Amino acid sequence: MSSESISMEDMKKEIDTLKKEIKKIKSNMIDPDSILTEEDYIFLQKYRKEKEKGQLLSESEVRNGLGL
């Protein structure tokens, strides 16, 4: 292990550089939960059409229909 001497000024510059790099990386990250598969996209389109036509059932309607 080498004992390297680094000034506080150099340390601050390096930390600032790392902060900028982290900020850039974060801004370019993709949220895996925001990625739709082709199947997800098809179901989403179907849901939107059914919602538009008023064909969706509420949770309570489903429960009543199942006798729960």
C-alpha positions in Angstrom: 0.0 0.0 0.0 1.5 3.3 -1.0 1.1 6.3 1.1 0.2 9.0 -1.4 -0.1 12.5 -0.3 -2.9 14.5 -1.8 -3.8 18.0 -1.1 -7.3 19.0 0.0 -7.7 21.1 -3.1 -6.9 18.1 -5.4 -9.2 16.0 -3.4 -12.0 18.5 -3.8 -11.4 18.7 -7.5 -11.6 14.9 -7.8 -14.8 14.7 -5.8 -16.4 17.4 -7.9 -15.3 15.6 -11.1 -16.8 12.3 -9.7 -20.1 14.1 -8.8 -20.4 15.5 -12.3 -19.7 12.0 -13.8 -22.3 10.4 -11.5 -24.9 13.1 -12.5 -24.2 12.4 -16.1 -24.6 8.6 -15.7 -27.8 9.1 -13.7 -29.3 11.3 -16.4 -28.6 8.6 -19.0 -29.9 5.6 -17.1 -33.0 3.8 -18.2 -35.6 2.8 -15.7 -36.1 -0.9 -16.4 -39.7 -0.6 -15.2 -40.4 1.9 -18.0 -39.5 -0.6 -20.8 -42.5 -2.3 -22.4 -42.2 -5.6 -24.2 -44.2 -6.1 -27.4 -46.7 -8.1 -25.4 -47.0 -5.4 -22.7 -47.6 -2.8 -25.5 -50.4 -4.9 -27.1 -52.1 -5.3 -23.7 -51.8 -1.6 -23.0 -53.4 -0.7 -26.3 -56.2 -3.2 -25.6 -56.8 -1.8 -22.1 -57.0 1.8 -23.5 -59.6 0.7 -26.1 -61.7 -1.1 -23.5 -61.4 1.9 -21.1 -62.5 4.3 -23.9 -65.5 2.1 -24.6 -66.4 1.8 -20.9 -65.9 -1.9 -21.0 -63.8 -2.2 -17.8 -65.0 -3.6 -14.6 -64.2 -2.2 -11.2 -62.6 -4.5 -8.5 -65.9 -4.6 -6.6 -67.8 -5.6 -9.8 -65.3 -8.4 -10.3 -65.6 -9.5 -6.7 -69.4 -9.5 -6.8 -69.3 -11.5 -10.1 -67.1 -14.1 -8.4 -69.3 -14.2 -5.3 -66.5 -12.8 -3.0 
